[in-house]
Every structure is written in structure tokens, then in C-alpha cells.
């Protein structure tokens, strides 16, 4: 049989061999073959829908730039990244719900929002930022470039701007449609408003006797594991989690100056004060980079508070330490004083571009007023010549003739401006002061010791139990935090990403090394207390177990006290005597959350009072933390009629859209899965 015939008879085998050979070739030809089978561009999946890293990174950069423009300069990158990613997850959840509901924006609606007589406020805002009068003009410039004299490259950019505006407007209209449906479904109807009115229509004054659970010993009411397990299974949805959780204990150490550093700083400052007194100007500290000099020239009224409050001291002693705060010394030296005009009343005229400045100035000085087409006169304004912003014009204004306009010639001055000195106040004293600051920084020896001490502690405490037990003895404070794959920090601490990243990859009972932030301001270490990979926080969690234990124990105490006091009296006073307490009174309204002397969330008391007959003895009744016997002394009505608008507003605030809106994205999330890869993603880059 020929070779060709053999191949024809075994096509599947041959194809398989060729496929394996091709795969082996590809695997050996690339540097990181595992990336061929991994999703290396998805930062998070929302119910299977991917959020791409490049889009996420673009949004992060936009957010950072917006914050910088708002004046936030000391940004923690991790916090911005986490906020941005949560926003994108929320948007994805909303878009999924919009798609499920089948909401659409028609062409007519979109055109109206973009080019209607009254464009959508978002469109109007974006057009203003672009400097374009209307959406129609933007569209014409983008898609009819030759008609409007726009080159091809610029037209392409305008087309991209138009598409982005169109897409963003459509998204916004869809979200508004959804929110309209959402809010409409949760707006109070007449029955809701009537229920609110009735819940708050009357207030009952009750007389009561109350036996607190605290009078019973906890040890007399043991709680078994099986009881905890049973209650946990009833309430486990309370502890549902959307992603794995790592519970850690952690300590932080601020990298701050030691006492030795502060003593050394005191000597440096004392030496600087002596040198400043002994030498002219600031020559005494000129060679020492630890001291920063800021020259201040101002009248007494314009000096900063620190300098103003110490002016008499400076006049008497020339050099003084005027502030010691937050590891910063401030020294001031009075270099001298001068007398000059400070306050000047100016008339300003702004000349239009292209006019003859000298001619206009001459006309202004000649008293010609009909120059509106070439100059704009402003009202008179008082200025301070000692203000730093007046440095460029100070000399010209000081030397100027009162009552005549002049065009400034100083470098950097506006050439299209006419200035007239109308009046000058009397000369005042101007103080020339050198403000010298010195920051006390931790020495290398201090930083090394802080590192060494923390490393020694970690070497001696290699389990979580030892870490927590001995932290206080070593001078540290152990705190608890929960870290998830979406956490980019520990408890919101700036620049704690490395510790969070370590935690999500660590095992129970594992202790970390030392982490340092990028600013060398903090050391940190952590130990893993537990790792939860299921759908719920388990009953073994200390907080969960404590809650369940207390609830079961209180139920047992309630049963015991109810049985103890049942039938022990025929009045509140007799029950109070049996309980060993004083009878008291309070007011109860069915719709209120807080009841005086009982606290928050006592629905059993509110419900029983609302249906009790006046004068009838009720109880013993088990509450959250006590057993109570009461009777209704009196009932006071509000004295107002039902008002739909008022009571509907109360419903909307308490139970309607305003309350539910805070939980909107938890509702949209429901049982959907969030696969957050952000920590792993960053660790691989």
C-alpha cells in the first residue's frame, strides 16, 4: 500500500498528529505560553460579562485627572482605582438590567436630546466644554468638512467626538428611563401614605416594669454548637458574601522621629538661631539644606498669623522660634523694615487688540470719553503694592503721577492696559522677614531600628495566635480587617496594596513579612486569621458566633424571666416590686424606631402597645434585652387630618425610593457572581 493511500485511510489520526505538532511549535515559540490560554485582558467579570483592562485604565486616568483639576494633589492610586472599578461594575449591572427590561432609546429621542430646541443638559454642558455653539454645527463640521473648510484629519477627530457624544447621551437616556421606572415603582400610593399616617396617628403613654437580662448570669445559660448551627442555618442569608474573604490581623508602625532625633533637631535649631543672630541675612544657615527659607515682605496687617502674633518679639530680639508643631520648627528673622505706600486706588482701562495704545492713553488723559470701541473702562479698585501679585507693576505704580493714565512697560505686564493712580494712602511700615522652616525627620538609625524591631517580632511570632497575643506586649496594636480579591488596600489605609495582595494569596495562620509604603511613612505586617471561600461567612467567624450565641442566650433568659414573673402581680406596681425595680413611664408610637428607656428596634413592644386596651395589664413580654409588663395610661392623637402629600413624602423617605436607592446596586447584583481579578492582574505586571 502506498504512503498516500495510508494517509487517506487514516485522516483523523493524521490531523490529530499535525495539530499536536503545531501546538508544540507554538508553545516553544512564545515567551509566556500560558497566556495563550488565559484571559489576560479582563480585570473583572460581572455575571460573565467582561470589563477590559484598557477601558478600565482609561477611566482611572480620567478620574485621576479630574481629581487633580479639583485640587487633589496627594492622591492614593489604589483608592482611585478601586472607586473607578466599582463604578464600572455598577454601570455594567445597570446595563444588564436595562437590556433585560428591553429598554431602548429611539432615533427620535436621541435626535431631540442632541439637536432639539432644548438639548439635553448633558449635551449642552459638553458642547460648552468643546467650545461649539450647537450639536448641529459639530455634526456639520465633522461630516461635511469640505463645505466648512475643515481638513481631513480634523474632521476625523470631530467625528470621534460626535460618536462619543452620541453614545454617552444614549447611555444617559437609557439610565434615566430605568431610574424613572425604578422610582415610579417605589412611589407611595394612597394606601402606603394612609399606613404611614395611621402608624404615627397616636402616641400611647405606658406605665411599665422592666427586668433586664443583665440580672442573669451568662454561665447559667450555656449555648451548644448545635443550637448555634440551627440558628445560623435559619439566618445564613444575613452572612452571604459575593467573593472570597480573607480575615487578617495587622499592625502598623509609623516611621516617625525618635526622641533622639528630636533632641538632635533641638540642637540644630538652637545652632541655627545663634548663626542667624551672628551673621547678616540668612548666611548663617545658607549651607545647611535642612533649613528652608521663605522671604516675606508685607505690612503688619498682611503678615501671616504666626508672624503677626510674634512681631513684637521679633522687633525686640530679631530672631525667634515662632512655632513648633507636628515635627516642624519655624524660625523667623526680622531682616529690616522700610516705609512705602501700600494701598493705591487704581483706574484700569483694557485696550482692544490692534489699537494704537499711545493714542488711546493720550485720549484718556485728555478726558475723551467716546472711546468705547477701542477700550473698556473698569471701576476703580484698591490694590496692595506689597502683595506678591503686584511685583511686576510695583515700581511703575509707585513712581506714577497721580491722575494720569500710563501704559505699563515692565516685562511681563499686559501691554493692552492703561493704569491711572487715583489716590494713595499714607506710607506704612513694610517688614522684611525671613521665615525659616526645619522638618524633624527620622534618622537612618531610627528607621533601621523600627524595621529590626518589627522583623524580630515577626520572627518570634510565626503563628496568627502568637501574632495577636503578643502584639501589645511588643508595643503594637493588632487590628482586624477583611480583604477580598477586589481590595486594593487594608481598611482603606493609603498605599497598603502590597499587604492586601499578600493576604489574598496567603493561607490560614500564615504571617507576613514587613511591608513599607512608597512614601516611607509606615511599616506594616499581617497574619491570616481565616479564609472564607464559600458563599457565606461561616458560623465559626467570631463576630457571627458571638451574635448567634448572644441571641440564643437572650432567648433563654427571656423564657426564664417570663416563667419567673408570670402571674406575680395584678398591676405594674406589683410586678415592679416582684422584679425589684421601680415602675416608670414612656411614650410609644407605632411608627417610631427609638423608644425612650428601651432603645432602638423594639418592634414587639411597639406592636403590643398599638393593640393594647387602655388600662389593661400586658405581659410579661419578651423584648430584645429585657422582659416587660405594661399598661396603657393614655392615648394622644396627633390632632391633624390625613394629608396624602405629607404622608406620602414620609413614606418615600423611610421606605420608598430614597431609602431603596441606596441599595440599588445590591438589588441589581442579586445572586450574580463578581469575578474580580484586579489584585492578580496587577501582581502579574
Buried (B, 14 or more C-beta within 10 A) or exposed (E): EEEEEEEEEEEEEEEEEEEEEEEEEEEEEEEEEEEEEEEBEBBBBBBEBBBEBEEBEEBBEEBBEEBEEEEEEEEBBBBBBBBBBBEBBBBBBBBBBBEEEEBEBEEEBBEBBBBEEEBBEBBEEBBEEEEBEBBEEBBBBBBEBEEEEBEEEEBEEBBEBBEEBBEEBBBBBBBBBBBEBBBEEBEBEEEBBBBBBBBBBBBBBBBBBBBBBEEBEEEEBEBEEEBBEEBBEEEBEEBEBBBBBBBBBBBBBEBBBBEEBEEBBBEBBEEBBEBBEEEEBBEBBEEEEBBEBEEBBBBEEBBBEEBBEBBEBBEEEBBBBBBBEEBEBBBBBBBEEEEBBBBBBBBBBEBEEEBEBEEBBEBBBEEEEEBEEBBEBEEEEEBBBBEEEBEBBBEBBBEBEEEEBBBBEEEEBBEBBBBBBEEBEEEBEBBBBBBBBBEBBBBEEBBEBBBEBBBEBBEEBEEBEBBBEBBEEBEBEBBEBBBBBBBBBBBEBBBBBBBBBBBBEBEEBBBBEBBBBEEEEBBBBBBBBBBBEEEBBEBEBEEBBEBBBBBBBBBBBBEBBBEBBEEBBEBBEBBBBBBEBEBBBBBBBBBBEEBEEBEEEBEEBBEBBBEBEEEEBBBBBBBBBBBBBBBBBEBEEEEEEBEBEEBBBBBBEBBBBBEBBEEBBEEBBEEBEBBBBBBEBBBEE
